[in-house]
Amino acid sequence: MQYHLSFGRFNLYLQMAFFFVCCIAMFLGRKIGWALCRSLLYASPWVVCGAACLIWALGLAYGLRLLIVTMHPGLLLIIFAFGVATYISIPNYGLLSESTIPDEGLPRHVFIRSVPFFAFVAASVVFAFTVRRMA
């Protein structure tokens, strides 16, 4: 007996692949974010830290938009993906306990926590209206 993939079944496989890509991205994105914090964000000057935070957020928002445009997930998977990407967008999430940070390092910690998050949200809104289906 020969089986053929119908569009519905193929769509199901795309949905499952999208979910697994999001789960893998969550694991890898968290590890890369922590490595970025340890090596660059806490040790570099403010300008480099700000630029790295913006590049992190913009790259994440653009990558998520391309993944959504390419794989056409359903609404629940899009909500899940934005939750995962929001979690990844904060590179120092869970890296340090705020009670262990000295007072002079707290502004940088708050900066690293908030700037990528707000830049990700803003870039996601902009990319939702500008990045369309590729020809």
Order of alpha helices (4+ residues) and beta strands (2+ residues): alpha-alpha-alpha-alpha
